[in-house]
Amino acid sequence: MSAAEQVVASPKEALEAALARHRAAFRAESYPDLATRRARVEALADALWARREDLVAAVTADFGHRSRHETLLADVGLSVMSLRDTAKHIGAWMEPERRKVALHFLPGAARILPQPLGVVGIIAPWNYPVQLAVVPMGAALAAGNRVMLKPSELTPATSKLLAEILGGIFPEDLVSVHLGDAQVGAAFSGLRFDHLLFTGSTAVGRRVMMAAAENLVPVTLELGGKSPAILGPGGSVTRAADRIANGKVFNAGQTCIAPDYVLVTSDKKDAMVEALKEKIAARLPTLAGNDDYTAIVNERHHARLQHLLDDAREKGATIVEVNPAGEDLAGTGKIAPTLVLDATEDMEILQEEIFGPLLPIVTVGDLDEAIAYVLDHPRPLSLYLFESRGAVIDDVLKRTHAGGVTVNDTLLHVAQEDLPFGGVGPSGMGAYHGKEGFDTFSHRKSVFEQPRLNTSFLLDAPFGKQTERLVRLLVGLSG
């Protein structure tokens, strides 16, 4: 059965059979050469670009409405950029890395050899269903591996189209796509992969890691969490509001690195609220029929977001809906960008990752209190700081932990292909993008070569005073 034909849930036996086919193919080609790896990555990039309008249509069908340009930018464009950058650098990344040999072990030679792991499993989410499937796939192929992909069941049209595209350019023992529901995902995460990458929620990430642990499969977890935006004492309210608004309304906030809440001092709160309303309205003067504003992916997530608002309102928050044209959004699948003022810790909106166009504003006394607030909560996937003074920027960077940081903007650290992308603690483990992606899906094998003429006989039994002198030499003592 080809990858494109797998349109129903694959049973555990079928998944294991697919894994066996991949393993057999990998044993027959355990170290693909540079030309082969580059051709595979370039074929993936070319196929995505050639089918970009089909991908736009599929993602829109899955969301009910998804901004065409957001799909072109964040799903297709960013993926193709990443893949082409990867193809360009594979040769350098494959080169063995020479390491020093201690004087006592000369004339031996040491190096690190990047070696393909074997078969890599990728579980992709629904919010960026193309990018978060094919970017790690490109890194795995560049490293010389074979790939099994489980795309999200919440974006069935896109998942089916990806299976068709990938099935058209790769044999099924190189890349295979496995469609189906959460049961298929659970079976998939229990396979004996050589590495498993999961992108999704922290709750599901825990289950994936537990399943992988049964077989001691190493995992990369790209999770989420509550990413703060901090207005520093030297930061511009206007600039911060402009960039926070952009990061929050892009894909209607359905982004794992979207700013989740804003930390602002009490004296600047009102100015921040007004600036956010102005900047959001400038981007989205209308909502219902606006092609630039994306719908919530499905009714369940729409209801979840509405519940967060209702809970906050009932517990005393002030809800400020930014709906410039005063439209009725019923039946559109959209939720208006909404500021949540006077949010408190007992509100679910400050406890759960929002993943939507809702933005709590949390007031603090000063920057130290803002930092303390971040430190008192689980380490986030991203942190955004708006500040003009270098000393303050360095201080915040050193005192806080986050998977990645963008200073004086939002989201953009993830678009830097030479920066690794990943979380820390509850927001994930491991990283990919660029060389870090190649390294994630490689075993960096240590190799020491001993020439025919060497001094290793000095380490052999029978031991005596000569051995004791050698030990003192090894630890840096003389006499």
Sine and cosine of phi, psi and omega as CSV:
sin_phi,cos_phi,sin_psi,cos_psi,sin_omega,cos_omega
0.00,0.00,0.77,-0.64,0.00,-1.00
-0.97,0.24,0.30,-0.95,0.01,-1.00
-0.87,0.50,-0.60,0.80,-0.04,-1.00
-0.93,0.37,-0.38,0.92,-0.05,-1.00
-1.00,0.04,-0.13,0.99,-0.06,-1.00
-0.99,0.13,0.99,0.16,-0.09,-1.00
-0.96,-0.28,0.05,1.00,0.06,-1.00
-0.82,-0.57,0.28,-0.96,-0.02,-1.00
-0.84,0.54,0.76,-0.65,0.04,-1.00
-1.00,0.07,0.79,-0.61,0.06,-1.00
-0.93,0.36,0.26,-0.97,-0.04,-1.00
-0.81,0.58,-0.64,0.77,-0.02,-1.00
-0.90,0.44,-0.63,0.77,0.00,-1.00
-0.92,0.39,-0.63,0.78,0.04,-1.00
-0.90,0.44,-0.68,0.73,0.00,-1.00
-0.92,0.40,-0.58,0.82,0.05,-1.00
-0.92,0.40,-0.64,0.77,0.05,-1.00
-0.90,0.44,-0.68,0.74,0.03,-1.00
-0.87,0.48,-0.65,0.76,0.02,-1.00
-0.89,0.46,-0.65,0.76,0.03,-1.00
-0.89,0.45,-0.69,0.72,0.03,-1.00
-0.88,0.47,-0.68,0.73,-0.01,-1.00
-0.89,0.46,-0.69,0.72,0.01,-1.00
-0.88,0.47,-0.67,0.74,0.02,-1.00
-0.91,0.41,-0.61,0.79,0.02,-1.00
-0.91,0.40,-0.63,0.77,0.03,-1.00
-0.89,0.46,-0.52,0.85,0.02,-1.00
-0.98,0.22,-0.34,0.94,-0.01,-1.00
-0.57,-0.82,0.96,0.27,-0.13,-0.99
-0.99,0.11,-0.17,0.99,0.03,-1.00
-0.58,-0.82,0.98,0.21,0.00,-1.00
-0.85,0.52,0.61,-0.79,-0.02,-1.00
-0.97,0.23,0.13,-0.99,-0.07,-1.00
-0.85,0.52,-0.71,0.70,-0.05,-1.00
-0.88,0.48,-0.64,0.76,0.00,-1.00
-0.91,0.41,-0.73,0.69,-0.02,-1.00
-0.89,0.45,-0.71,0.70,-0.02,-1.00
-0.89,0.45,-0.66,0.75,0.00,-1.00
-0.88,0.48,-0.62,0.78,-0.01,-1.00
-0.92,0.40,-0.71,0.71,-0.01,-1.00
-0.92,0.39,-0.66,0.75,0.02,-1.00
-0.92,0.40,-0.61,0.79,0.03,-1.00
-0.89,0.46,-0.62,0.78,0.03,-1.00
-0.91,0.43,-0.72,0.70,0.02,-1.00
-0.88,0.48,-0.72,0.70,-0.03,-1.00
-0.90,0.44,-0.64,0.77,-0.03,-1.00
-0.92,0.39,-0.65,0.76,0.03,-1.00
-0.89,0.45,-0.69,0.72,-0.03,-1.00
-0.92,0.39,-0.63,0.78,0.00,-1.00
-0.91,0.42,-0.50,0.86,-0.04,-1.00
-0.96,-0.27,0.40,0.92,-0.11,-0.99
-0.87,0.50,-0.65,0.76,-0.02,-1.00
-0.95,0.33,-0.55,0.84,0.09,-1.00
-0.91,0.42,-0.64,0.77,0.03,-1.00
-0.91,0.41,-0.66,0.75,0.06,-1.00
-0.84,0.54,-0.73,0.69,-0.03,-1.00
-0.90,0.43,-0.64,0.77,-0.02,-1.00
-0.92,0.39,-0.70,0.72,0.00,-1.00
-0.90,0.43,-0.66,0.75,0.04,-1.00
-0.87,0.49,-0.66,0.75,0.04,-1.00
-0.88,0.48,-0.62,0.78,-0.03,-1.00
-0.95,0.32,-0.60,0.80,-0.04,-1.00
-1.00,0.07,-0.24,0.97,-0.18,-0.98
1.00,0.02,-0.74,0.68,0.25,-0.97
-0.40,-0.92,0.77,-0.64,0.08,-1.00
-0.73,-0.69,0.79,-0.61,0.02,-1.00
-0.77,0.64,0.82,-0.58,0.01,-1.00
-0.83,0.56,-0.69,0.72,-0.08,-1.00
-0.95,0.31,-0.51,0.86,0.09,-1.00
-0.91,0.41,-0.63,0.77,0.05,-1.00
-0.92,0.40,-0.69,0.73,0.02,-1.00
-0.89,0.46,-0.65,0.76,-0.02,-1.00
-0.95,0.30,-0.86,0.52,-0.24,-0.97
-1.00,0.01,-0.45,0.90,0.00,-1.00
-0.99,-0.14,-0.81,0.59,-0.06,-1.00
-1.00,0.09,-0.82,0.57,-0.10,-1.00
-0.87,0.48,-0.75,0.66,-0.02,-1.00
-0.90,0.44,-0.58,0.81,0.02,-1.00
-0.92,0.40,-0.73,0.68,-0.02,-1.00
-0.90,0.43,-0.65,0.76,0.06,-1.00
-0.85,0.53,-0.73,0.68,-0.02,-1.00
-0.89,0.45,-0.71,0.70,-0.03,-1.00
-0.90,0.43,-0.65,0.76,-0.01,-1.00
-0.94,0.33,-0.59,0.81,0.08,-1.00
-0.91,0.42,-0.66,0.75,0.04,-1.00
-0.87,0.49,-0.74,0.67,-0.01,-1.00
-0.85,0.53,-0.59,0.81,-0.01,-1.00
-0.91,0.41,-0.55,0.84,-0.16,-0.99
-0.96,-0.26,-0.02,1.00,-0.08,-1.00
-0.81,0.58,-0.69,0.72,-0.05,-1.00
-0.84,0.54,-0.71,0.71,0.00,-1.00
-0.92,0.39,-0.63,0.78,-0.04,-1.00
-0.94,0.35,-0.48,0.88,0.00,-1.00
-0.97,0.26,-0.34,0.94,-0.08,-1.00
-0.88,0.47,0.72,-0.69,0.10,-1.00
-0.86,0.51,0.57,-0.82,-0.01,-1.00
-0.97,-0.24,0.89,-0.45,0.00,-1.00
-0.94,0.34,0.64,-0.76,0.07,-1.00
-0.82,-0.57,0.41,-0.91,-0.03,-1.00
-0.95,0.31,0.51,-0.86,0.11,-0.99
-0.90,-0.43,0.74,-0.67,0.02,-1.00
-0.87,0.50,0.51,-0.86,-0.06,-1.00
-0.80,0.61,-0.59,0.81,-0.08,-1.00
-0.93,0.38,-0.31,0.95,-0.07,-1.00
-0.94,-0.33,0.10,0.99,0.09,-1.00
-0.93,0.36,0.51,-0.86,0.18,0.98
-1.00,-0.06,0.50,0.86,0.05,-1.00
-0.90,0.43,0.26,-0.97,0.00,-1.00
-0.75,-0.66,0.60,-0.80,-0.02,-1.00
-0.80,-0.60,0.59,-0.80,0.06,-1.00
-0.42,-0.91,0.28,-0.96,0.12,-0.99
-0.93,-0.37,0.80,-0.60,-0.03,-1.00
-0.94,-0.33,0.92,-0.39,0.08,-1.00
-0.94,0.35,0.84,-0.54,-0.08,-1.00
-0.83,-0.56,0.69,-0.72,0.06,-1.00
-0.84,0.55,0.59,-0.81,0.01,-1.00
-0.97,0.22,-0.65,0.76,-0.04,-1.00
0.64,-0.77,-0.97,-0.24,-0.01,-1.00
-0.91,-0.41,0.83,-0.56,-0.05,-1.00
-0.95,-0.31,0.72,-0.69,0.11,-0.99
-0.98,-0.19,0.67,-0.75,0.02,-1.00
-0.78,-0.62,0.83,-0.56,0.10,-0.99
-0.94,-0.34,0.91,-0.42,-0.12,-0.99
-0.97,-0.25,0.49,-0.87,-0.01,-1.00
-1.00,-0.06,-0.06,-1.00,-0.09,-1.00
-1.00,-0.07,-0.35,0.94,-0.20,-0.98
-0.96,0.29,-0.59,0.81,0.17,-0.99
-0.77,-0.64,0.98,0.21,-0.24,-0.97
-0.94,0.35,-0.31,0.95,0.05,-1.00
-1.00,-0.02,-0.85,0.53,-0.08,-1.00
-0.82,0.57,-0.73,0.69,-0.12,-0.99
-0.98,0.18,-0.03,1.00,0.17,-0.99
-0.99,-0.15,-0.72,0.69,-0.19,-0.98
-1.00,-0.01,-0.42,0.91,0.03,-1.00
-0.92,0.40,-0.76,0.65,0.10,-1.00
-0.91,0.43,-0.51,0.86,0.06,-1.00
-0.88,0.48,-0.67,0.74,0.03,-1.00
-0.87,0.49,-0.65,0.76,0.02,-1.00
-0.91,0.41,-0.65,0.76,0.00,-1.00
-0.91,0.41,-0.66,0.75,0.04,-1.00
-0.92,0.38,-0.62,0.78,0.04,-1.00
-0.87,0.49,-0.59,0.81,0.00,-1.00
-0.98,0.20,-0.05,1.00,0.09,-1.00
1.00,-0.09,0.26,0.97,-0.06,-1.00
-1.00,-0.05,0.10,-0.99,0.21,-0.98
-0.94,-0.35,0.45,-0.89,-0.23,-0.97
-0.75,-0.66,0.70,-0.71,0.21,-0.98
-0.90,-0.43,0.79,-0.61,-0.08,-1.00
-0.92,-0.40,0.75,-0.66,0.18,-0.98
-0.91,-0.41,0.99,-0.16,0.05,-1.00
-0.98,0.18,0.15,-0.99,-0.09,-1.00
-0.96,0.27,0.65,-0.76,0.11,-0.99
-0.97,0.26,-0.22,0.98,0.00,-1.00
-0.98,0.17,-0.20,0.98,0.08,-1.00
-0.81,-0.58,0.93,0.37,-0.15,-0.99
-0.90,0.43,-0.59,0.81,-0.02,-1.00
-0.92,0.40,-0.69,0.73,0.01,-1.00
-0.92,0.39,-0.67,0.74,-0.01,-1.00
-0.88,0.47,-0.68,0.73,0.01,-1.00
-0.91,0.42,-0.65,0.76,0.01,-1.00
-0.92,0.39,-0.64,0.77,0.06,-1.00
-0.87,0.50,-0.67,0.74,0.04,-1.00
-0.87,0.50,-0.65,0.76,0.02,-1.00
-0.91,0.41,-0.72,0.69,-0.03,-1.00
-0.89,0.45,-0.74,0.67,-0.05,-1.00
-0.92,0.38,-0.61,0.79,0.04,-1.00
-0.91,0.41,-0.39,0.92,0.00,-1.00
-0.99,0.14,-0.27,0.96,-0.05,-1.00
-0.87,-0.48,-0.29,0.96,-0.05,-1.00
-0.80,-0.61,0.60,-0.80,0.15,-0.99
-0.92,0.40,0.44,-0.90,-0.12,-0.99
-0.95,0.33,-0.22,0.98,0.09,-1.00
-1.00,-0.05,0.07,1.00,0.13,-0.99
-0.97,-0.26,-0.77,0.63,0.07,-1.00
-0.71,-0.71,0.81,-0.59,0.08,-1.00
-0.77,-0.64,0.53,-0.85,-0.04,-1.00
-0.89,-0.46,0.72,-0.69,-0.10,-1.00
-0.83,-0.55,0.97,-0.25,-0.07,-1.00
-1.00,0.01,0.46,-0.89,0.05,-1.00
0.50,-0.87,-0.05,-1.00,-0.12,-0.99
-1.00,0.02,-0.28,-0.96,-0.06,-1.00
-0.89,0.45,-0.47,0.88,0.04,-1.00
-0.91,0.42,-0.64,0.77,0.07,-1.00
-0.90,0.43,-0.66,0.75,0.03,-1.00
-0.88,0.48,-0.64,0.76,0.01,-1.00
-0.91,0.42,-0.69,0.72,0.03,-1.00
-0.91,0.42,-0.62,0.78,0.00,-1.00
-0.88,0.48,-0.70,0.71,-0.07,-1.00
-0.94,0.33,-0.23,0.97,0.04,-1.00
-1.00,-0.07,0.06,1.00,0.00,-1.00
-0.97,0.26,0.38,-0.92,-0.03,-1.00
-1.00,0.08,0.90,0.43,0.07,-1.00
-0.94,0.33,0.24,-0.97,0.15,-0.99
-1.00,0.04,-0.32,0.95,0.14,-0.99
-0.28,-0.96,0.56,-0.83,0.01,-1.00
-0.77,-0.64,0.80,-0.60,0.08,-1.00
-0.93,-0.38,0.80,-0.60,0.02,-1.00
-0.84,-0.54,0.72,-0.69,0.13,-0.99
-0.86,-0.51,0.82,-0.57,-0.01,-1.00
0.23,-0.97,-0.42,-0.91,-0.09,-1.00
-0.97,0.23,0.37,-0.93,0.03,-1.00
-0.89,0.46,-0.64,0.77,-0.03,-1.00
-0.88,0.47,-0.73,0.69,0.02,-1.00
-0.94,0.33,-0.57,0.82,0.04,-1.00
-0.85,0.53,-0.61,0.79,0.05,-1.00
-0.88,0.48,-0.68,0.73,-0.01,-1.00
-0.93,0.38,-0.62,0.78,0.03,-1.00
-0.89,0.45,-0.69,0.73,-0.02,-1.00
-0.91,0.41,-0.62,0.79,0.04,-1.00
-0.90,0.43,-0.67,0.75,0.01,-1.00
-0.91,0.41,-0.67,0.74,0.00,-1.00
-0.92,0.40,-0.55,0.84,-0.03,-1.00
-0.89,0.45,-0.46,0.89,0.02,-1.00
-0.84,0.54,-0.55,0.84,-0.01,-1.00
-0.94,-0.35,0.21,0.98,-0.04,-1.00
0.80,0.60,0.63,0.78,0.05,-1.00
-0.99,0.16,0.83,-0.55,0.06,-1.00
-0.92,0.40,0.61,-0.79,-0.09,-1.00
-0.81,-0.58,0.52,-0.85,0.28,-0.96
-0.91,-0.41,0.85,-0.53,-0.02,-1.00
-0.93,-0.38,0.89,-0.46,0.09,-1.00
-0.96,-0.27,0.99,-0.16,-0.14,-0.99
-0.97,-0.26,-0.67,-0.74,-0.07,-1.00
-0.50,-0.87,-0.89,-0.45,-0.05,-1.00
0.94,-0.35,-0.20,-0.98,-0.11,-0.99
-0.96,-0.29,0.98,-0.20,-0.08,-1.00
-1.00,0.07,0.89,-0.46,-0.07,-1.00
-1.00,0.09,0.46,-0.89,0.21,-0.98
-0.90,-0.44,0.84,-0.54,-0.08,-1.00
-0.93,-0.36,0.80,-0.60,0.15,-0.99
-1.00,-0.03,0.94,-0.35,0.00,-1.00
-0.97,0.23,0.19,-0.98,-0.03,-1.00
-0.89,0.45,-0.43,0.90,0.03,-1.00
-0.97,-0.23,0.24,0.97,-0.03,-1.00
-1.00,0.01,0.49,-0.87,0.03,-1.00
-1.00,0.08,0.83,-0.56,0.05,-1.00
-0.87,0.50,-0.69,0.72,-0.05,-1.00
-0.89,0.45,-0.73,0.68,-0.01,-1.00
-0.92,0.40,-0.69,0.72,0.00,-1.00
-0.87,0.50,-0.73,0.69,-0.01,-1.00
-0.88,0.48,-0.65,0.76,-0.02,-1.00
-0.88,0.47,-0.72,0.69,-0.06,-1.00
-0.98,0.21,-0.55,0.83,0.08,-1.00
-0.91,0.42,-0.67,0.74,0.04,-1.00
-0.85,0.52,-0.69,0.73,0.00,-1.00
-0.89,0.46,-0.72,0.69,-0.02,-1.00
-0.92,0.40,-0.46,0.89,-0.06,-1.00
-1.00,0.07,-0.57,0.82,-0.04,-1.00
-1.00,0.01,-0.26,0.97,0.05,-1.00
-0.88,0.47,0.80,-0.60,-0.08,-1.00
0.83,0.56,0.47,0.88,-0.02,-1.00
0.80,0.60,0.60,0.80,0.05,-1.00
0.97,0.24,0.08,1.00,-0.04,-1.00
-1.00,0.05,0.88,0.48,-0.09,-1.00
-0.69,-0.73,0.75,-0.66,-0.08,-1.00
-0.90,0.43,-0.39,0.92,0.00,-1.00
-0.96,-0.29,0.22,0.97,0.05,-1.00
-0.89,0.46,0.57,-0.82,0.12,-0.99
-0.85,0.52,0.82,-0.57,-0.11,-0.99
-1.00,-0.05,-0.52,0.85,0.06,-1.00
-0.37,-0.93,0.32,-0.95,-0.04,-1.00
-0.91,-0.41,0.74,-0.68,0.12,-0.99
-0.97,-0.26,0.88,-0.47,-0.07,-1.00
-0.63,-0.78,0.57,-0.82,0.02,-1.00
-0.94,0.34,0.45,-0.89,-0.11,-0.99
-0.84,0.55,-0.59,0.80,-0.06,-1.00
-0.95,0.31,-0.26,0.96,0.00,-1.00
-0.93,-0.37,0.04,1.00,-0.07,-1.00
-0.86,0.50,-0.79,0.62,-0.07,-1.00
-0.88,0.47,-0.65,0.76,0.02,-1.00
-0.90,0.43,-0.63,0.78,0.02,-1.00
-0.91,0.42,-0.69,0.72,0.00,-1.00
-0.87,0.49,-0.73,0.69,-0.01,-1.00
-0.90,0.43,-0.65,0.76,0.00,-1.00
-0.92,0.39,-0.63,0.78,0.04,-1.00
-0.89,0.45,-0.70,0.72,0.03,-1.00
-0.86,0.50,-0.68,0.74,-0.02,-1.00
-0.91,0.41,-0.71,0.71,-0.07,-1.00
-0.95,0.32,-0.59,0.81,0.05,-1.00
-0.92,0.40,-0.71,0.71,-0.01,-1.00
-0.89,0.46,-0.59,0.81,0.02,-1.00
-0.90,0.43,-0.58,0.82,0.02,-1.00
-0.98,0.20,-0.61,0.79,-0.13,-0.99
-0.77,-0.64,0.97,0.26,0.00,-1.00
-0.91,0.41,-0.42,0.91,0.14,-0.99
-0.74,-0.67,0.30,-0.95,-0.05,-1.00
-0.83,-0.56,-0.76,0.65,-0.19,-0.98
-0.84,0.55,-0.80,0.60,-0.05,-1.00
-0.97,-0.22,0.26,0.97,-0.08,-1.00
-0.99,0.14,0.90,-0.43,-0.03,-1.00
-0.91,0.42,-0.32,0.95,-0.03,-1.00
-1.00,0.10,-0.11,0.99,-0.04,-1.00
-0.93,-0.38,0.86,-0.51,-0.13,-0.99
-0.99,0.12,0.54,-0.84,0.06,-1.00
-0.99,0.15,0.31,-0.95,0.15,-0.99
-0.95,0.32,0.63,-0.78,-0.26,-0.97
-0.86,0.51,-0.58,0.82,0.03,-1.00
-0.38,-0.93,0.10,-1.00,-0.09,-1.00
-0.91,0.41,-0.57,0.82,-0.01,-1.00
-0.89,0.45,-0.70,0.72,0.01,-1.00
-0.95,0.33,-0.56,0.83,0.07,-1.00
-0.87,0.48,-0.72,0.70,0.00,-1.00
-0.92,0.40,-0.60,0.80,0.04,-1.00
-0.87,0.49,-0.71,0.70,0.01,-1.00
-0.91,0.41,-0.65,0.76,0.04,-1.00
-0.89,0.45,-0.59,0.81,0.05,-1.00
-0.90,0.43,-0.65,0.76,0.04,-1.00
-0.87,0.49,-0.65,0.76,0.04,-1.00
-0.92,0.39,-0.71,0.71,-0.01,-1.00
-0.88,0.47,-0.67,0.74,0.01,-1.00
-0.89,0.45,-0.68,0.73,0.00,-1.00
-0.91,0.41,-0.67,0.75,0.00,-1.00
-0.89,0.46,-0.71,0.70,-0.02,-1.00
-0.90,0.44,-0.45,0.89,-0.03,-1.00
-0.99,-0.13,0.21,0.98,0.17,-0.99
0.96,-0.28,0.06,1.00,0.01,-1.00
-0.96,0.27,0.45,-0.89,0.12,-0.99
-0.99,-0.11,0.84,-0.55,-0.06,-1.00
-0.98,-0.19,0.85,-0.52,-0.02,-1.00
-0.89,-0.45,0.98,-0.19,0.00,-1.00
-1.00,0.10,0.76,-0.65,0.03,-1.00
-0.98,-0.18,1.00,-0.06,-0.05,-1.00
-0.73,-0.69,0.98,0.20,-0.20,-0.98
-0.81,0.59,-0.59,0.81,-0.04,-1.00
-1.00,-0.04,0.03,1.00,0.01,-1.00
0.87,0.50,0.63,0.77,-0.10,-0.99
-0.99,0.13,0.45,-0.89,0.15,-0.99
-1.00,0.04,0.89,-0.46,-0.09,-1.00
-1.00,-0.10,0.09,1.00,0.02,-1.00
-0.85,0.53,0.75,-0.66,0.03,-1.00
1.00,0.07,-0.10,1.00,0.00,-1.00
-1.00,-0.04,-0.28,0.96,-0.09,-1.00
0.98,0.20,0.05,1.00,-0.05,-1.00
-0.98,-0.20,0.44,-0.90,0.15,-0.99
-0.83,-0.56,0.73,-0.68,0.00,-1.00
-0.90,0.43,0.59,-0.81,0.15,-0.99
-0.82,0.57,0.73,-0.68,-0.16,-0.99
-0.67,-0.74,0.79,-0.62,0.09,-1.00
-1.00,-0.04,0.67,-0.74,0.01,-1.00
-0.89,-0.45,0.96,-0.29,-0.07,-1.00
-1.00,-0.10,0.41,-0.91,0.03,-1.00
0.86,0.51,0.58,0.81,0.03,-1.00
-0.94,0.34,0.61,-0.79,-0.01,-1.00
-0.81,-0.59,0.29,-0.96,-0.13,-0.99
-0.89,0.45,-0.38,0.92,-0.01,-1.00
-0.98,0.17,-0.08,1.00,0.01,-1.00
-1.00,0.07,0.67,-0.74,-0.02,-1.00
-0.88,0.48,-0.45,0.89,-0.04,-1.00
-0.92,0.39,-0.36,0.93,0.09,-1.00
-0.98,-0.18,0.09,1.00,0.02,-1.00
-0.94,-0.34,-0.53,0.85,-0.07,-1.00
-0.94,-0.35,0.50,-0.87,0.14,-0.99
-0.89,0.47,0.76,-0.65,-0.15,-0.99
-0.97,0.22,-0.79,0.62,0.02,-1.00
0.82,0.57,0.77,0.64,0.01,-1.00
-0.09,-1.00,0.00,-1.00,-0.14,-0.99
-1.00,0.10,0.60,0.80,0.03,-1.00
-0.95,-0.30,0.71,-0.71,-0.12,-0.99
-0.71,-0.70,0.98,-0.21,0.10,-1.00
-0.94,0.33,0.60,-0.80,0.09,-1.00
-0.94,-0.35,0.88,-0.47,-0.04,-1.00
-0.94,-0.35,0.84,-0.55,-0.02,-1.00
-1.00,-0.04,0.60,-0.80,0.02,-1.00
-0.72,-0.70,0.26,-0.97,-0.01,-1.00
-0.98,0.20,-0.62,0.79,-0.01,-1.00
-0.34,-0.94,-0.06,-1.00,-0.05,-1.00
-0.90,0.44,-0.62,0.78,0.02,-1.00
-0.86,0.50,-0.62,0.78,0.03,-1.00
-0.93,0.37,-0.58,0.81,0.06,-1.00
-0.90,0.43,-0.70,0.71,0.02,-1.00
-0.89,0.45,-0.68,0.73,0.02,-1.00
-0.87,0.49,-0.63,0.78,0.01,-1.00
-0.87,0.49,-0.71,0.71,0.01,-1.00
-0.90,0.44,-0.68,0.73,-0.04,-1.00
-0.93,0.38,-0.43,0.90,0.00,-1.00
-0.98,0.19,-0.08,1.00,-0.05,-1.00
-0.86,-0.50,0.28,-0.96,0.01,-1.00
-0.83,0.56,0.58,-0.81,-0.05,-1.00
-0.89,0.46,0.79,-0.61,-0.12,-0.99
-1.00,0.09,0.25,-0.97,0.07,-1.00
-0.94,0.33,-0.60,0.80,-0.03,-1.00
-0.64,-0.77,0.39,-0.92,0.11,-0.99
-0.66,-0.76,0.65,-0.76,-0.01,-1.00
-0.84,-0.54,0.80,-0.60,-0.02,-1.00
-0.85,-0.53,0.74,-0.67,0.05,-1.00
-0.91,-0.42,0.95,-0.32,-0.14,-0.99
-0.31,-0.95,0.59,-0.81,-0.03,-1.00
-0.98,-0.20,-0.33,0.94,-0.09,-1.00
-1.00,-0.08,0.82,-0.58,-0.06,-1.00
-0.86,0.52,-0.63,0.78,-0.02,-1.00
-0.90,0.44,-0.61,0.79,0.02,-1.00
-0.94,0.35,-0.67,0.74,0.03,-1.00
-0.85,0.52,-0.75,0.67,-0.01,-1.00
-0.88,0.47,-0.63,0.78,-0.01,-1.00
-0.89,0.45,-0.72,0.69,-0.01,-1.00
-0.92,0.40,-0.66,0.75,0.00,-1.00
-0.88,0.47,-0.60,0.80,-0.04,-1.00
-0.98,0.20,-0.49,0.87,-0.10,-0.99
-1.00,-0.05,-0.28,0.96,-0.02,-1.00
-0.93,-0.38,0.36,-0.93,0.09,-1.00
-0.87,-0.49,0.69,-0.73,0.09,-1.00
-0.35,-0.94,0.41,-0.91,0.03,-1.00
-0.85,0.52,-0.66,0.75,0.02,-1.00
-0.41,-0.91,0.30,-0.95,-0.07,-1.00
-0.70,-0.72,0.66,-0.75,0.27,-0.96
-0.88,-0.48,0.78,-0.63,0.00,-1.00
-0.98,-0.18,0.80,-0.60,0.03,-1.00
0.91,0.42,0.48,0.88,0.16,-0.99
-0.19,-0.98,-0.06,-1.00,0.07,-1.00
-0.73,-0.68,0.42,-0.91,0.13,-0.99
0.95,0.30,-0.44,0.90,-0.30,-0.95
-0.95,0.30,-0.30,0.95,0.04,-1.00
-0.89,0.45,-0.48,0.88,-0.02,-1.00
-0.95,0.31,-0.34,0.94,-0.03,-1.00
-1.00,0.02,-0.02,1.00,0.02,-1.00
-1.00,0.01,0.97,-0.26,-0.16,-0.99
-0.91,0.41,-0.39,0.92,-0.01,-1.00
-1.00,0.01,0.06,1.00,0.11,-0.99
-0.96,-0.27,0.71,-0.70,0.08,-1.00
-0.92,0.38,0.53,-0.85,0.05,-1.00
-0.89,-0.45,0.81,-0.59,0.02,-1.00
0.02,-1.00,0.15,-0.99,-0.03,-1.00
-0.98,-0.20,-0.13,-0.99,0.03,-1.00
-0.57,-0.82,0.75,-0.66,-0.02,-1.00
0.90,0.43,-0.78,-0.63,-0.06,-1.00
-0.91,0.42,-0.28,0.96,0.00,-1.00
-1.00,-0.02,0.06,1.00,0.11,-0.99
0.66,-0.75,0.06,-1.00,0.08,-1.00
-0.54,-0.84,0.60,-0.80,-0.06,-1.00
0.99,0.13,0.14,-0.99,-0.05,-1.00
-0.45,-0.90,0.32,-0.95,0.16,-0.99
-0.56,-0.83,-0.22,-0.98,-0.20,-0.98
1.00,0.01,0.67,-0.74,0.07,-1.00
0.84,0.54,-0.54,-0.84,-0.03,-1.00
-0.88,0.47,-0.55,0.84,0.03,-1.00
-0.89,0.46,-0.54,0.84,0.08,-1.00
-0.92,0.39,-0.70,0.71,0.06,-1.00
-0.85,0.52,-0.70,0.71,-0.03,-1.00
-0.93,0.37,-0.58,0.82,0.02,-1.00
-0.86,0.52,-0.62,0.79,-0.06,-1.00
-0.98,-0.18,0.34,0.94,0.07,-1.00
-0.83,-0.56,0.44,-0.90,0.24,-0.97
-0.99,-0.16,0.88,-0.48,0.01,-1.00
-0.99,0.10,1.00,0.01,-0.15,-0.99
-0.99,0.17,0.79,-0.61,0.06,-1.00
-0.98,0.17,0.74,-0.68,-0.03,-1.00
-0.75,-0.67,0.79,-0.61,0.11,-0.99
-0.86,-0.51,0.80,-0.60,-0.01,-1.00
-0.94,-0.33,0.80,-0.60,0.00,-1.00
-0.97,-0.23,0.87,-0.50,0.03,-1.00
-0.95,0.31,0.19,-0.98,-0.04,-1.00
-0.87,0.49,-0.68,0.74,0.04,-1.00
-1.00,-0.07,0.89,-0.46,-0.05,-1.00
-0.43,-0.90,0.02,-1.00,-0.07,-1.00
-0.92,-0.39,0.31,0.95,-0.07,-1.00
-0.91,0.42,-0.33,0.94,0.01,-1.00
-0.88,0.48,-0.34,0.94,0.02,-1.00
-0.93,0.37,-0.28,0.96,-0.01,-1.00
-1.00,-0.08,-0.01,1.00,-0.11,-0.99
-1.00,0.03,0.45,-0.89,0.18,-0.98
-0.96,0.29,0.42,-0.91,0.06,1.00
-0.97,0.26,0.60,-0.80,-0.04,-1.00
-1.00,0.03,0.34,-0.94,0.02,-1.00
-0.14,-0.99,-0.45,-0.89,-0.06,-1.00
-0.89,0.45,-0.55,0.83,0.02,-1.00
-0.88,0.47,-0.63,0.78,0.04,-1.00
-0.90,0.43,-0.67,0.74,0.00,-1.00
-0.90,0.44,-0.63,0.78,0.05,-1.00
-0.91,0.42,-0.61,0.79,0.01,-1.00
-0.91,0.41,-0.66,0.76,0.02,-1.00
-0.88,0.48,-0.69,0.72,0.02,-1.00
-0.89,0.46,-0.60,0.80,0.04,-1.00
-0.91,0.41,-0.66,0.75,-0.04,-1.00
-0.90,0.45,-0.59,0.81,-0.03,-1.00
-1.00,-0.03,0.10,0.99,0.11,-0.99
1.00,0.02,0.35,0.94,0.02,-1.00
-0.97,-0.26,0.45,-0.89,0.04,-1.00
-0.86,-0.51,0.37,-0.93,0.06,-1.00
0.99,0.13,0.00,0.00,0.00,0.00
